[in-house]
């Protein structure tokens, strides 16, 4: 008697087959995970200016907005824009508020998240020494801003273009507060200050009857030479209508305040920070129209790609309707689901037919022995051989009945038994005929 196959239980087949599919999906999951952005940090630092500075106040408002989304924004004070940029380069901060017009070649790897508002250059002077143009500052005592501030480089640039330097004027590197006090005390004749019109210091100086504000009558010339500058007008009476302050329209030059990050800044936080900036600056101001800022314009640095998408299309779809943490989690999971779904589609088409083939092949492999018995049954005539074959057939039927197959495949199993039964009938007929002939 030939050796019968030794099939494994059907559940082991499904476990082996579908287990291989699961392992393949897990491999795809692990591979996809390599391309998933890490979760955004929950703590950030932003470098601004002095606590009295508009940068510090605006950043504090960003922090309040981001805290609602579970992100802590630490507001760092500083000497100003130059120090803020250096902190970014040295990785001592994550994001910085920076004045336009002070970018340098060493700032490779820094990107802009967008401009926020016009930040005028104010040139205040003592009225007893009228100043109509920057050339009138020759021989004067001038406060040009503290080292590390954004005022100092722009003041030096414009003074240099008008032929004024340390050889023909007295330049003091004082911050806005110290320079304002020196101007009131007649220790300087003029001061440069780049700050928001909402600054309390600007309001105080505009209301001081002994202090005047220079109008840049040649603003178009400066704007043509320096694309980071814009020309804005301080309307007559806008500070105080009752006392008509200022008493005439005044033309000002204005760089823009800009949000700057390194190139490795997390994409989700870029959008969240821009949403906070939109809440703070989107309503417009004295020089800005509603909806004008934040803006992709007025940037000297390359615009962050995530910021570019934000300005073109707005916040990502999920962040418009879901909390930040949930939207970010789903965004990250989608990256992982794409390859998994890509694998599941072909696997769902391949695994079921493969499983059916394995189960049916367990039944069909018996047909080799069945075919051999059928050929032998055709030619056998000796009763002893017939009885031996009947015993062999009984053993085969017993093994077939022990074959574990799912109920859905029982039909194939019973078809095999039916064919075995047909051979049994053939052998029994031959045995009966042989017995009858022996009796006669």
C-alpha positions as CSV (number, residue, x, y, z in Angstrom):
1,X,0.0,0.0,0.0
2,X,1.4,3.4,-1.0
3,X,2.2,6.0,1.7
4,X,-0.6,8.5,2.3
5,X,0.0,12.2,2.5
6,X,0.2,13.8,5.9
7,X,-1.7,17.0,5.6
8,X,-1.7,19.7,8.3
9,X,-4.9,21.0,9.9
10,X,-6.7,23.6,7.8
11,X,-6.4,26.3,10.5
12,X,-2.6,26.0,10.2
13,X,-2.9,26.7,6.5
14,X,-4.8,29.9,7.0
15,X,-2.5,30.9,9.9
16,X,0.6,30.3,7.7
17,X,-0.9,32.0,4.6
18,X,-2.6,35.0,6.3
19,X,0.3,35.3,8.8
20,X,2.6,35.8,5.9
21,X,0.3,38.6,4.6
22,X,0.3,40.3,8.0
23,X,4.1,40.1,8.2
24,X,4.2,41.7,4.7
25,X,1.9,44.5,5.9
26,X,4.0,45.0,9.0
27,X,7.1,45.3,6.8
28,X,5.3,48.0,4.8
29,X,4.3,49.7,8.0
30,X,7.9,49.8,9.2
31,X,9.2,51.0,5.9
32,X,6.5,53.8,5.7
33,X,7.4,54.9,9.2
34,X,10.8,55.9,8.1
35,X,9.2,58.6,6.0
36,X,6.8,59.9,8.6
37,X,7.6,63.3,10.1
38,X,8.3,63.1,13.9
39,X,5.6,64.5,16.1
40,X,6.0,68.2,16.6
41,X,7.7,69.4,19.9
42,X,5.3,70.7,22.5
43,X,7.7,73.5,23.5
44,X,9.2,76.3,21.3
45,X,11.3,79.4,21.9
46,X,10.8,82.7,20.0
47,X,13.4,85.5,20.2
48,X,11.9,88.9,20.1
49,X,13.2,92.2,21.7
50,X,13.0,94.1,25.0
51,X,9.9,93.5,27.1
52,X,8.7,97.0,26.1
53,X,9.2,96.3,22.4
54,X,6.3,95.5,20.0
55,X,8.0,92.2,19.1
56,X,7.8,91.0,22.7
57,X,4.1,92.0,23.0
58,X,3.1,90.4,19.7
59,X,5.0,87.2,20.5
60,X,3.2,87.0,23.9
61,X,-0.1,87.1,22.0
62,X,1.2,84.3,19.7
63,X,2.0,82.3,22.9
64,X,-1.6,82.7,24.1
65,X,-3.0,81.4,20.8
66,X,-0.7,78.4,20.6
67,X,-1.3,77.5,24.2
68,X,-4.9,76.7,23.3
69,X,-3.5,74.0,20.9
70,X,-1.2,72.5,23.6
71,X,2.0,74.1,22.4
72,X,4.1,76.2,24.8
73,X,5.8,79.2,23.3
74,X,8.6,80.6,25.4
75,X,9.1,84.4,24.6
76,X,12.7,85.4,24.8
77,X,13.8,89.0,25.2
78,X,16.8,90.2,23.2
79,X,18.6,93.3,22.0
80,X,16.8,93.1,18.7
81,X,16.8,91.6,15.2
82,X,20.5,91.1,14.7
83,X,20.8,89.1,18.0
84,X,17.6,87.2,17.1
85,X,19.2,86.1,13.8
86,X,22.4,85.0,15.5
87,X,20.4,83.0,18.1
88,X,18.7,81.2,15.2
89,X,22.0,80.4,13.5
90,X,23.4,79.2,16.9
91,X,20.3,77.1,17.5
92,X,19.5,79.0,20.7
93,X,16.0,79.6,19.6
94,X,13.5,78.0,17.2
95,X,11.9,81.1,15.6
96,X,12.6,84.8,15.7
97,X,10.9,88.1,14.9
98,X,13.3,89.9,12.5
99,X,13.2,93.3,10.9
100,X,13.6,93.4,7.1
101,X,16.8,94.8,5.7
102,X,19.4,93.1,7.9
103,X,19.9,89.7,6.1
104,X,23.4,88.6,5.5
105,X,25.1,85.9,3.5
106,X,25.9,83.8,6.6
107,X,22.1,83.3,7.1
108,X,22.1,80.2,4.9
109,X,19.6,77.7,6.1
110,X,17.2,80.4,7.4
111,X,13.7,80.7,5.9
112,X,10.9,83.2,6.2
113,X,7.4,82.3,7.4
114,X,6.1,85.5,6.0
115,X,6.1,89.2,6.7
116,X,3.8,90.5,9.5
117,X,3.3,94.2,9.4
118,X,5.0,97.5,8.3
119,X,7.6,98.6,10.8
120,X,8.4,102.3,10.1
121,X,11.7,103.9,10.5
122,X,11.2,107.0,12.8
123,X,13.7,109.8,12.7
124,X,12.9,112.1,15.6
125,X,14.8,115.4,16.2
126,X,14.8,118.4,18.4
127,X,12.8,121.2,16.8
128,X,15.4,123.9,17.4
129,X,17.5,122.2,14.8
130,X,15.1,121.3,12.0
131,X,15.9,118.2,9.9
132,X,14.3,118.0,6.4
133,X,16.7,115.4,4.9
134,X,19.2,113.0,6.3
135,X,22.0,115.1,4.8
136,X,21.0,117.7,7.5
137,X,22.3,115.4,10.2
138,X,25.9,116.1,9.2
139,X,27.8,117.3,12.3
140,X,24.9,116.3,14.6
141,X,24.7,113.9,17.6
142,X,22.7,110.9,16.4
143,X,21.4,107.8,18.3
144,X,21.5,105.0,15.7
145,X,20.3,102.1,17.8
146,X,21.9,99.5,20.1
147,X,24.3,96.8,18.9
148,X,22.2,93.7,18.1
149,X,19.1,95.8,17.2
150,X,17.6,96.1,13.7
151,X,17.6,99.9,13.9
152,X,21.4,100.1,13.9
153,X,22.2,98.5,10.5
154,X,19.4,100.3,8.6
155,X,20.5,103.7,10.2
156,X,24.1,103.1,9.3
157,X,23.1,102.1,5.7
158,X,21.0,105.2,5.1
159,X,23.4,107.6,6.8
160,X,26.3,106.2,4.8
161,X,24.4,106.7,1.6
162,X,23.9,110.4,2.6
163,X,27.6,110.8,3.3
164,X,27.4,110.8,7.1
165,X,29.7,108.7,9.3
166,X,31.8,108.9,12.5
167,X,34.1,111.4,10.8
168,X,31.5,114.1,10.4
169,X,28.9,113.2,13.0
170,X,28.7,111.8,16.5
171,X,27.0,108.4,16.4
172,X,25.7,106.9,19.6
173,X,24.8,103.2,19.8
174,X,21.9,103.6,22.2
175,X,18.6,101.6,22.3
176,X,15.3,103.3,21.8
177,X,14.5,104.1,25.5
178,X,18.0,105.5,26.2
179,X,18.0,107.5,23.0
180,X,14.6,108.9,23.8
181,X,15.8,110.1,27.2
182,X,18.9,111.5,25.6
183,X,16.8,113.4,23.0
184,X,14.7,114.9,25.8
185,X,17.8,115.9,27.8
186,X,19.4,117.5,24.7
187,X,22.3,115.0,24.7
188,X,21.5,114.0,21.1
189,X,20.0,116.0,18.3
190,X,18.2,113.1,16.5
191,X,17.5,109.4,17.0
192,X,16.6,106.6,14.7
193,X,14.1,104.0,15.8
194,X,12.4,101.1,13.9
195,X,9.3,100.0,15.7
196,X,5.6,99.6,15.4
197,X,3.4,102.7,15.4
198,X,1.6,101.1,18.4
199,X,4.8,101.7,20.5
200,X,4.2,103.8,23.6
201,X,7.5,105.5,23.1
202,X,6.5,106.6,19.6
203,X,3.3,108.1,20.9
204,X,5.2,110.0,23.7
205,X,7.6,111.5,21.2
206,X,4.9,112.5,18.7
207,X,3.1,114.4,21.5
208,X,6.2,116.1,22.8
209,X,6.1,119.8,21.5
210,X,9.9,120.0,21.5
211,X,10.3,117.0,19.3
212,X,9.7,116.8,15.5
213,X,9.4,113.8,13.1
214,X,11.3,113.9,9.8
215,X,9.3,113.2,6.6
216,X,11.2,111.2,4.0
217,X,10.4,113.4,1.0
218,X,12.7,111.2,-1.1
219,X,11.0,108.0,0.0
220,X,10.6,106.8,-3.6
221,X,14.3,107.1,-4.2
222,X,15.1,105.0,-1.1
223,X,12.4,102.5,-2.0
224,X,13.9,102.1,-5.5
225,X,17.4,101.4,-4.1
226,X,16.2,99.0,-1.4
227,X,13.4,96.6,-2.2
228,X,12.9,95.6,1.4
229,X,11.7,99.2,2.1
230,X,8.1,100.4,1.5
231,X,6.8,103.9,1.7
232,X,3.9,104.5,4.1
233,X,2.1,107.7,5.1
234,X,1.3,108.8,8.7
235,X,-1.9,110.8,8.1
236,X,-2.4,114.2,9.5
237,X,-4.1,114.2,12.9
238,X,-4.1,110.3,13.2
239,X,-2.4,110.3,16.6
240,X,-4.6,113.1,18.1
241,X,-7.4,114.7,16.2
242,X,-8.1,117.3,18.9
243,X,-4.5,118.6,18.9
244,X,-3.9,117.7,15.2
245,X,-0.9,115.4,15.8
246,X,0.9,115.2,13.5
247,X,0.1,118.6,12.0
248,X,0.8,117.3,8.4
249,X,1.0,114.0,6.5
250,X,4.4,112.5,7.1
251,X,6.1,110.1,4.7
252,X,8.0,107.2,6.3
253,X,10.2,104.4,5.1
254,X,9.1,101.0,6.5
255,X,10.7,97.6,6.4
256,X,8.5,94.7,7.5
257,X,8.7,92.6,10.6
258,X,9.2,89.0,9.6
259,X,9.0,85.5,11.2
260,X,12.2,83.6,10.6
261,X,13.0,80.0,11.3
262,X,15.6,77.4,10.4
263,X,15.0,75.1,7.5
264,X,14.4,72.1,9.9
265,X,11.4,73.8,11.6
266,X,8.5,71.4,11.9
267,X,5.9,71.8,9.1
268,X,2.9,71.5,11.4
269,X,4.2,74.2,13.7
270,X,4.9,76.5,10.8
271,X,1.2,76.4,10.0
272,X,0.2,76.8,13.6
273,X,2.4,79.8,14.1
274,X,1.1,81.4,11.0
275,X,-2.5,80.9,12.2
276,X,-1.6,82.6,15.4
277,X,0.0,85.5,13.5
278,X,-3.1,85.8,11.3
279,X,-5.2,86.2,14.4
280,X,-2.9,88.9,15.7
281,X,-2.1,90.8,12.5
282,X,-4.9,89.9,10.1
283,X,-7.2,92.8,11.1
284,X,-4.8,95.3,9.8
285,X,-3.4,98.4,11.4
286,X,-2.4,102.0,10.9
287,X,-0.5,101.2,7.7
288,X,-1.9,97.8,6.8
289,X,-5.2,96.9,5.2
290,X,-7.3,94.1,6.7
291,X,-6.1,90.7,5.4
292,X,-2.9,92.2,4.0
293,X,-0.7,90.4,6.6
294,X,0.8,87.9,7.2
295,X,2.1,88.0,3.7
296,X,4.3,86.1,1.3
297,X,5.5,89.5,0.0
298,X,8.2,91.9,1.4
299,X,10.5,88.9,2.2
300,X,14.3,89.0,1.7
301,X,14.8,85.4,2.8
302,X,13.5,82.4,0.9
303,X,9.9,81.6,1.9
304,X,9.3,78.4,3.8
305,X,7.5,75.9,1.5
306,X,4.9,75.2,4.2
307,X,4.3,78.9,4.5
308,X,4.0,79.2,0.8
309,X,1.3,76.5,0.8
310,X,-0.5,78.3,3.7
311,X,-0.6,81.6,1.8
312,X,-1.8,79.9,-1.4
313,X,-4.4,77.5,0.1
314,X,-4.9,78.4,3.7
315,X,-4.5,75.9,6.6
316,X,-4.5,72.2,5.8
317,X,-8.0,70.7,5.5
318,X,-7.9,68.8,8.7
319,X,-6.6,71.7,10.8
320,X,-9.6,73.8,9.7
321,X,-12.1,71.5,11.5
322,X,-10.1,69.5,14.1
323,X,-7.8,70.3,17.1
324,X,-4.2,70.7,16.2
325,X,-3.0,67.4,17.9
326,X,-5.7,65.3,16.2
327,X,-5.1,66.8,12.7
328,X,-1.4,66.3,13.0
329,X,-1.8,62.7,14.2
330,X,-4.1,61.9,11.2
331,X,-1.7,63.6,8.8
332,X,1.1,61.4,10.1
333,X,-0.9,58.2,10.0
334,X,-2.1,58.9,6.4
335,X,1.6,58.7,5.3
336,X,1.7,55.2,6.9
337,X,-1.7,54.1,5.6
338,X,-0.9,54.7,1.9
339,X,1.7,51.9,1.5
340,X,-0.4,49.6,3.7
341,X,-3.5,50.1,1.6
342,X,-1.4,49.7,-1.5
343,X,-0.3,46.3,-0.2
344,X,-3.8,45.2,1.0
345,X,-5.5,45.6,-2.3
346,X,-3.3,43.0,-4.2
347,X,-3.1,40.8,-1.1
348,X,-6.9,40.8,-0.8
349,X,-7.1,39.5,-4.3
350,X,-4.2,37.0,-4.0
351,X,-4.6,35.4,-0.6
352,X,-8.2,34.0,-0.9
353,X,-7.5,32.1,-4.2
354,X,-4.2,30.9,-2.7
355,X,-5.9,29.6,0.3
356,X,-8.5,27.8,-1.8
357,X,-5.8,26.3,-3.9
358,X,-4.0,25.0,-0.8
359,X,-7.2,23.4,0.6
360,X,-8.2,21.8,-2.7
361,X,-4.7,20.6,-3.4
362,X,-4.9,18.6,-0.1
363,X,-7.9,16.8,-1.6
364,X,-6.7,16.5,-5.2
365,X,-3.4,15.0,-4.2
366,X,-5.3,11.7,-3.3
367,X,-6.4,11.4,-6.9
368,X,-2.9,10.1,-7.8
369,X,-3.5,7.0,-5.6
370,X,-7.1,6.8,-6.8
371,X,-6.0,6.7,-10.4
372,X,-3.5,3.9,-9.7
373,X,-6.2,1.9,-7.9
374,X,-8.6,2.4,-10.8
375,X,-6.0,1.0,-13.3
376,X,-5.3,-2.0,-11.1
377,X,-9.0,-2.6,-10.6
378,X,-9.5,-2.9,-14.4
379,X,-7.0,-5.7,-14.7
380,X,-7.2,-7.6,-11.4
381,X,-9.0,-11.0,-11.4
382,X,-7.4,-13.0,-8.6
383,X,-9.8,-13.0,-5.6
384,X,-6.9,-12.7,-3.2
385,X,-5.6,-9.6,-5.0
386,X,-9.1,-8.2,-5.1
387,X,-9.5,-8.6,-1.3
388,X,-6.1,-6.9,-0.8
389,X,-7.2,-4.0,-2.9
390,X,-10.4,-3.7,-1.0
391,X,-8.5,-3.5,2.3
392,X,-6.2,-0.9,0.7
393,X,-9.3,1.0,-0.4
394,X,-10.8,0.9,3.0
395,X,-7.7,2.3,4.6
396,X,-7.6,5.0,2.0
397,X,-11.3,5.9,2.7
398,X,-10.5,6.1,6.4
399,X,-7.6,8.5,5.8
400,X,-9.8,10.6,3.5
401,X,-12.4,10.9,6.1
402,X,-9.7,12.1,8.6
403,X,-8.7,14.9,6.3
404,X,-9.4,18.2,8.0
405,X,-11.0,20.7,5.6
406,X,-13.3,23.6,6.2
407,X,-17.0,22.9,5.8
408,X,-17.1,25.1,2.7
409,X,-14.8,22.6,1.0
410,X,-16.6,19.4,2.1
411,X,-18.1,18.9,-1.4
412,X,-14.7,18.2,-2.8
413,X,-14.0,15.7,0.0
414,X,-17.3,13.9,-0.7
415,X,-16.6,13.8,-4.4
416,X,-13.3,12.0,-3.6
417,X,-15.2,9.5,-1.4
418,X,-17.8,8.9,-4.2
419,X,-15.0,8.0,-6.7
420,X,-13.5,5.6,-4.1
421,X,-16.9,4.1,-3.7
422,X,-17.2,3.5,-7.5
423,X,-13.9,1.6,-7.5
424,X,-15.1,-0.4,-4.5
425,X,-18.2,-1.4,-6.4
426,X,-16.2,-2.5,-9.3
427,X,-13.9,-4.6,-7.2
428,X,-16.9,-6.1,-5.3
429,X,-18.6,-7.1,-8.5
430,X,-15.4,-8.8,-9.7
431,X,-15.2,-10.7,-6.4
432,X,-18.8,-11.8,-6.5
433,X,-18.5,-12.9,-10.1
434,X,-15.4,-14.9,-9.2
435,X,-17.2,-16.6,-6.3
436,X,-20.2,-17.5,-8.5
437,X,-18.0,-19.1,-11.1
438,X,-16.1,-21.1,-8.4
439,X,-19.5,-22.4,-7.1
440,X,-20.5,-23.7,-10.5
